[in-house]
Amino acid sequence: MRWRALLLLSLLANVILAVGLVFSARHTAELANASSPEETNSPLVKTNVVLRKQFLSWAHVESPDYSIYIQNLRSIGCPEQTIRDIIIADVDALYAKRRATEIISPEQEWWRSEPSPEVVKLASEKLLVLDNERRDLLTRLLGPDWEAGDLVNLPRPSRPGVALDGPVLGSMPNETKQAVADISARAEKRLQAYLDSVKASGKTPDPAEMARMRQQTRNELASVLSPQQLEEYLLRFSQTANELRSELGKLKYFNATQDEFRSIFRTTDSIEQQIALLGSGNDPITVSQRNTLMQQRDSAIKQVLGADRFRQFAELHDPLYQQALATAIQNGDPASADTIYAVNLAAQNEQGSIESNTNLTDSQKAIALKQLELDQLKASAEASGQPLPPDTTTQPAPPPPPAGQPHVMGKTETVTALAKLYGISMSAMQAANPNMDLNNVSPGDVIRIPGAIPTPALVAPRNSQ
């Protein structure tokens, strides 16, 4: 009988469980229908959450206090890199306005043909003060490493830096670019600290010491760059490359190619470093070493350029040759540059002879120099096949003096004018007329003019063979 009782109890429990499941499913469906948007008669359940659309206004973020401004930017989740960009740009704009309004630049003194040294000095000092203020403000706002988060391949215009772009430097990993930027920043600080200490001690910078600091920077760069990357960096930013660019820039018409520049740099870079390490010493040993290195430099350049190209390189260092080449190009015959250069050299030597000739008066020198100028123009024109200048440009030579013969003074003549006409000094005129007051000569008076003084022989320009 016990098993029957247990069977009935089990059956009753299963029925109760089934009824409970059906009731639960029906209650869940009712709740779902009550929350459906299609049911308009269901009562709304109110909560304490209010949903509304928000629009971010920059006015809610900005603040005249930079510290609060930064806090507001961080509160809206602005990335740190973006915060740096915003603050740096804002501070730069502030100080750009101050530079434009607080500094009297030399350009503002438009009436001066040359800028006032005092204005240049004051403007430079004020620029330095404002830049230091700007850096101090950014350091207080963003921390001492505020520049470390910048893009290392695109330095900010507000500070000096190196642009690590292009096919060689631009493809370097960011870690390498950051290392180069750090080395460059340390080198700049090291150099500035040295210059400040030298200035404070009242001394002048030692070129040899500065060369040693540049060598230290090179060694640090060599530890993080490949040989190709290092050469590219040095070609763009080194002292040797800067000086070479300046030298070639002054050689008008040379127009060095990219390969020529690279070849000259490669062959002279180590020599230039040795010359720089010698400093500015004038003792015999240093002078001898410097001259030897300069000769090595010229020989190295000649080897990479070739004989003809090096000759042009060397001659263009002479302004007289640049002038000759410019004349030849203007005349449409660049090949005549060497001939014109020889003419210019001959004229230069003749000019020196005329100016140093103590036997000639100023008037005679002026006439001789004018004739020399005309002869030079004629020779240059002949060298390039140009028409000769007209003879009317010459000034007639003064008539020879009448060799001590008497001269009757005219109504408008003066002894001074006669002396200038014949190229004779007043002391010689007085010696020829010892008993006369030459300052009080009247028309009809007879004076004697001393003998002629030989005029200079004008040497025609020499043509090159």
CORZIWO-V724215 format. One record per residue. N is the residue number from 1. RES is the residue in one small letter. PSI is psi in whole degrees, -180 to 180 (* if undefined). D_LAST is the distance of its C-alpha to the last C-alpha in Angstrom with 2 decimals. Layout:
N/RES/PSI/D_LAST + N/RES/PSI/D_LAST
This chain:
1/m/-28/148.55 + 2/r/-36/145.72 + 3/w/-30/143.15 + 4/r/-41/144.27 + 5/a/-41/143.77 + 6/l/-36/140.26 + 7/l/-42/139.44 + 8/l/-41/140.59 + 9/l/-40/138.56 + 10/s/-42/135.43 + 11/l/-42/135.92 + 12/l/-38/136.45 + 13/a/-39/133.25 + 14/n/-38/131.21 + 15/v/-45/132.63 + 16/i/-40/131.80 + 17/l/-41/128.23 + 18/a/-42/127.74 + 19/v/-40/129.07 + 20/g/-39/126.67 + 21/l/-42/123.63 + 22/v/-42/124.56 + 23/f/-39/125.06 + 24/s/-42/121.74 + 25/a/-40/119.80 + 26/r/-38/121.47 + 27/h/-36/120.70 + 28/t/-40/117.01 + 29/a/-38/116.82 + 30/e/-40/118.41 + 31/l/-40/115.88 + 32/a/-42/113.01 + 33/n/-33/114.49 + 34/a/-30/114.92 + 35/s/-4/111.18 + 36/s/140/110.06 + 37/p/-16/108.40 + 38/e/-18/110.71 + 39/e/103/113.81 + 40/t/-17/114.19 + 41/n/-4/117.67 + 42/s/140/116.81 + 43/p/139/116.80 + 44/l/138/113.34 + 45/v/118/112.93 + 46/k/140/111.23 + 47/t/177/108.94 + 48/n/12/107.19 + 49/v/124/103.63 + 50/v/121/101.97 + 51/l/128/98.98 + 52/r/153/96.64 + 53/k/132/93.11 + 54/q/141/90.56 + 55/f/124/87.19 + 56/l/122/84.66 + 57/s/129/83.51 + 58/w/-25/80.40 + 59/a/-26/82.18 + 60/h/-17/84.70 + 61/v/-42/81.93 + 62/e/154/79.66 + 63/s/143/80.55 + 64/p/-19/79.01 + 65/d/114/79.70 + 66/y/-35/77.04 + 67/s/-44/79.44 + 68/i/-38/82.03 + 69/y/-46/79.36 + 70/i/-42/78.37 + 71/q/-41/82.06 + 72/n/-39/82.61 + 73/l/-41/79.68 + 74/r/-32/81.06 + 75/s/-24/84.56 + 76/i/10/83.47 + 77/g/22/81.79 + 78/c/132/78.18 + 79/p/152/75.89 + 80/e/-39/74.35 + 81/q/-42/70.79 + 82/t/-38/71.58 + 83/i/-45/73.22 + 84/r/-45/70.07 + 85/d/-44/67.96 + 86/i/-48/70.34 + 87/i/-44/70.68 + 88/i/-44/66.97 + 89/a/-40/66.08 + 90/d/-44/68.83 + 91/v/-41/67.82 + 92/d/-42/64.14 + 93/a/-39/65.14 + 94/l/-46/67.27 + 95/y/-23/64.51 + 96/a/-40/61.94 + 97/k/-40/64.28 + 98/r/-40/64.66 + 99/r/-36/60.90 + 100/a/-24/60.68 + 101/t/-21/63.54 + 102/e/-9/63.53 + 103/i/130/59.87 + 104/i/105/58.02 + 105/s/158/54.48 + 106/p/-31/51.43 + 107/e/-24/51.04 + 108/q/-23/54.42 + 109/e/71/53.11 + 110/w/-11/51.22 + 111/w/-10/50.99 + 112/r/134/48.79 + 113/s/-28/45.00 + 114/e/138/44.98 + 115/p/148/47.86 + 116/s/127/50.32 + 117/p/-35/49.96 + 118/e/-40/53.75 + 119/v/-42/54.14 + 120/v/-42/51.62 + 121/k/-46/53.48 + 122/l/-40/56.91 + 123/a/-42/55.88 + 124/s/-43/54.49 + 125/e/-41/57.68 + 126/k/-39/59.91 + 127/l/-42/58.09 + 128/l/-41/58.69 + 129/v/-47/62.37 + 130/l/-39/62.95 + 131/d/-39/61.28 + 132/n/-39/63.43 + 133/e/-43/66.50 + 134/r/-46/65.66 + 135/r/-41/65.25 + 136/d/-42/68.49 + 137/l/-46/70.40 + 138/l/-34/69.24 + 139/t/-41/70.10 + 140/r/-36/73.61 + 141/l/-42/74.13 + 142/l/-2/72.66 + 143/g/166/72.70 + 144/p/-21/70.03 + 145/d/34/68.51 + 146/w/-23/68.17 + 147/e/-15/64.54 + 148/a/-26/65.35 + 149/g/-2/66.83 + 150/d/162/63.79 + 151/l/117/61.75 + 152/v/-18/59.22 + 153/n/-6/56.61 + 154/l/84/56.70 + 155/p/147/56.69 + 156/r/145/58.33 + 157/p/-18/56.19 + 158/s/-6/58.37 + 159/r/152/57.02 + 160/p/151/53.75 + 161/g/-177/53.48 + 162/v/137/51.46 + 163/a/107/51.66 + 164/l/74/52.44 + 165/d/-178/51.67 + 166/g/174/49.56 + 167/p/-27/49.99 + 168/v/-55/49.79 + 169/l/-32/51.41 + 170/g/-24/53.62 + 171/s/2/55.46 + 172/m/151/56.57 + 173/p/155/60.33 + 174/n/-34/61.76 + 175/e/-39/62.75 + 176/t/-42/59.16 + 177/k/-41/57.96 + 178/q/-39/60.70 + 179/a/-41/59.72 + 180/v/-42/56.08 + 181/a/-40/57.31 + 182/d/-42/59.57 + 183/i/-43/56.79 + 184/s/-41/54.54 + 185/a/-41/57.43 + 186/r/-40/58.22 + 187/a/-40/54.61 + 188/e/-44/54.57 + 189/k/-39/57.87 + 190/r/-45/56.77 + 191/l/-42/53.62 + 192/q/-39/55.60 + 193/a/-40/58.30 + 194/y/-45/55.78 + 195/l/-38/54.14 + 196/d/-41/57.63 + 197/s/-38/58.69 + 198/v/-43/55.59 + 199/k/-40/56.12 + 200/a/-31/59.79 + 201/s/-1/59.03 + 202/g/19/56.60 + 203/k/177/53.67 + 204/t/148/50.25 + 205/p/142/49.52 + 206/d/116/48.13 + 207/p/-35/45.03 + 208/a/-40/46.03 + 209/e/-40/49.51 + 210/m/-36/48.22 + 211/a/-37/45.97 + 212/r/-37/49.10 + 213/m/-39/50.99 + 214/r/-36/48.31 + 215/q/-38/48.50 + 216/q/-42/52.27 + 217/t/-40/51.92 + 218/r/-44/49.63 + 219/n/-40/52.25 + 220/e/-40/54.96 + 221/l/-39/52.98 + 222/a/-23/52.32 + 223/s/-15/56.10 + 224/v/-11/56.72 + 225/l/151/53.58 + 226/s/164/52.25 + 227/p/-40/48.71 + 228/q/-43/47.47 + 229/q/-40/49.29 + 230/l/-44/48.09 + 231/e/-42/44.42 + 232/e/-42/44.92 + 233/y/-46/46.64 + 234/l/-36/43.97 + 235/l/-28/41.15 + 236/r/-35/42.99 + 237/f/-6/44.63 + 238/s/161/43.26 + 239/q/-40/41.52 + 240/t/-45/38.53 + 241/a/-39/38.12 + 242/n/-43/38.62 + 243/e/-36/35.92 + 244/l/-41/33.49 + 245/r/-41/34.30 + 246/s/-43/33.71 + 247/e/-48/30.32 + 248/l/-30/29.09 + 249/g/-28/30.66 + 250/k/-15/28.47 + 251/l/78/25.28 + 252/k/139/25.27 + 253/y/-4/23.79 + 254/f/-47/23.98 + 255/n/66/27.46 + 256/a/139/28.60 + 257/t/171/31.05 + 258/q/-43/34.51 + 259/d/-39/33.70 + 260/e/-43/30.58 + 261/f/-47/32.71 + 262/r/-42/35.49 + 263/s/-43/33.29 + 264/i/-42/31.68 + 265/f/-47/35.20 + 266/r/-39/36.75 + 267/t/-17/34.30 + 268/t/-9/34.16 + 269/d/-50/37.73 + 270/s/-35/39.36 + 271/i/-43/36.59 + 272/e/-37/36.96 + 273/q/-41/40.71 + 274/q/-40/40.37 + 275/i/-42/38.17 + 276/a/-37/40.75 + 277/l/-18/43.61 + 278/l/-20/42.12 + 279/g/-152/42.83 + 280/s/25/41.53 + 281/g/143/42.46 + 282/n/12/40.53 + 283/d/157/42.04 + 284/p/-40/39.77 + 285/i/-46/40.81 + 286/t/-42/40.19 + 287/v/-42/36.81 + 288/s/-43/35.79 + 289/q/-41/37.11 + 290/r/-43/35.34 + 291/n/-40/31.93 + 292/t/-43/32.56 + 293/l/-37/33.53 + 294/m/-38/30.49 + 295/q/-40/28.26 + 296/q/-38/30.45 + 297/r/-46/30.06 + 298/d/-41/26.26 + 299/s/-39/26.48 + 300/a/-42/29.12 + 301/i/-41/27.18 + 302/k/-38/24.12 + 303/q/-39/26.60 + 304/v/-25/28.21 + 305/l/-29/25.19 + 306/g/162/22.88 + 307/a/-50/19.35 + 308/d/-46/17.59 + 309/r/-36/20.41 + 310/f/-37/20.61 + 311/r/-42/16.98 + 312/q/-40/17.88 + 313/f/-45/21.17 + 314/a/-43/19.80 + 315/e/-34/17.22 + 316/l/-11/20.01 + 317/h/-16/22.09 + 318/d/116/19.99 + 319/p/-29/21.50 + 320/l/-37/18.38 + 321/y/-38/16.55 + 322/q/-41/19.76 + 323/q/-42/19.70 + 324/a/-43/16.19 + 325/l/-39/17.36 + 326/a/-41/20.62 + 327/t/-43/19.11 + 328/a/-43/17.07 + 329/i/-40/20.33 + 330/q/-36/22.38 + 331/n/-2/20.35 + 332/g/17/20.89 + 333/d/76/17.33 + 334/p/-26/16.80 + 335/a/-18/13.66 + 336/s/6/11.89 + 337/a/-41/12.88 + 338/d/-40/9.72 + 339/t/-44/8.10 + 340/i/-36/11.58 + 341/y/-42/11.85 + 342/a/-40/9.16 + 343/v/-44/11.18 + 344/n/-39/14.29 + 345/l/-45/13.65 + 346/a/-42/13.13 + 347/a/-37/16.20 + 348/q/-43/18.12 + 349/n/-41/17.79 + 350/e/-37/18.77 + 351/q/-42/21.60 + 352/g/-38/22.91 + 353/s/-42/23.00 + 354/i/-46/24.94 + 355/e/-26/27.35 + 356/s/0/28.16 + 357/n/109/28.76 + 358/t/-10/32.54 + 359/n/-5/32.84 + 360/l/143/32.08 + 361/t/170/34.73 + 362/d/-39/34.35 + 363/s/-43/34.30 + 364/q/-38/31.55 + 365/k/-42/29.46 + 366/a/-42/30.12 + 367/i/-44/29.09 + 368/a/-40/25.86 + 369/l/-36/24.97 + 370/k/-42/25.88 + 371/q/-38/23.66 + 372/l/-40/20.73 + 373/e/-43/21.51 + 374/l/-44/21.55 + 375/d/-39/18.22 + 376/q/-42/16.73 + 377/l/-41/18.59 + 378/k/-45/17.44 + 379/a/-39/13.71 + 380/s/-40/14.43 + 381/a/-42/16.65 + 382/e/-37/14.29 + 383/a/-33/11.72 + 384/s/12/14.76 + 385/g/26/16.61 + 386/q/155/19.33 + 387/p/145/21.61 + 388/l/147/21.04 + 389/p/150/23.59 + 390/p/148/26.49 + 391/d/-12/26.66 + 392/t/-13/30.09 + 393/t/-15/28.67 + 394/t/151/28.00 + 395/q/133/30.84 + 396/p/139/32.09 + 397/a/150/31.78 + 398/p/150/35.22 + 399/p/148/36.99 + 400/p/144/37.13 + 401/p/153/40.41 + 402/p/28/43.09 + 403/a/55/42.81 + 404/g/3/46.19 + 405/q/156/48.17 + 406/p/150/50.97 + 407/h/127/50.46 + 408/v/124/53.40 + 409/m/133/53.27 + 410/g/-179/53.61 + 411/k/-35/55.81 + 412/t/5/53.11 + 413/e/150/50.82 + 414/t/156/50.55 + 415/v/-37/49.16 + 416/t/-43/47.02 + 417/a/-39/45.45 + 418/l/-41/44.78 + 419/a/-42/43.16 + 420/k/-38/40.80 + 421/l/-43/40.10 + 422/y/1/39.03 + 423/g/40/37.49 + 424/i/139/40.26 + 425/s/156/42.11 + 426/m/-30/45.86 + 427/s/-37/46.59 + 428/a/-38/45.02 + 429/m/-41/47.06 + 430/q/-37/50.19 + 431/a/-33/49.59 + 432/a/-17/49.42 + 433/n/69/52.67 + 434/p/-26/54.72 + 435/n/12/58.07 + 436/m/147/57.11 + 437/d/99/57.13 + 438/l/-14/53.90 + 439/n/-11/55.11 + 440/n/54/58.06 + 441/v/136/56.69 + 442/s/159/58.55 + 443/p/136/57.65 + 444/g/-18/58.19 + 445/d/149/57.46 + 446/v/127/55.21 + 447/i/162/52.50 + 448/r/138/49.87 + 449/i/127/46.15 + 450/p/168/44.34 + 451/g/161/41.52 + 452/a/147/38.04 + 453/i/130/35.62 + 454/p/133/32.08 + 455/t/154/29.77 + 456/p/144/26.35 + 457/a/122/23.38 + 458/l/122/21.03 + 459/v/126/17.41 + 460/a/145/15.10 + 461/p/144/12.60 + 462/r/131/9.13 + 463/n/144/6.43 + 464/s/149/3.73 + 465/q/*/0.00
